[in-house]
């Protein structure tokens, strides 16, 4: 049984804002970028100029694929700080941050940042991959 890292509490409840990149409002890449920068000292590009809005699935999917070529490698043993890519509508366009081997932190439109389990029926079938920044 794993325990969710204490740092995650500081990020739960941040409201969703399209292209948000700070605590006033955040989107899915924004929360990954914020936590990796503040907690893991990994600075990542914003990518906010690569898509129109959260409904621009094609551009987001392209940015996800291009971004994974820049310093990420796939892992089968997730840990805190790993990037989770999820398929929505059969496309790899949603991302989240792994908190341990089973829990992840993410932001979804119309919601705020939340912690969820990877093995739920809602998410388990949508896993595109888990990646570690190298």
Buried (B, 14 or more C-beta within 10 A) or exposed (E): EEEBBEBBEEBEEBBBBBBBBEBEBBBBBBBBBBBBEEBEEBEBEEBBEBBEEBEBBEBBBBBBEEBBEEEBEEBEEBEBBBBBBBBBEEBBBBBBBBBBBBBBBBBBEEEBBBBBEBEEEEBEEBBBBBBBBE
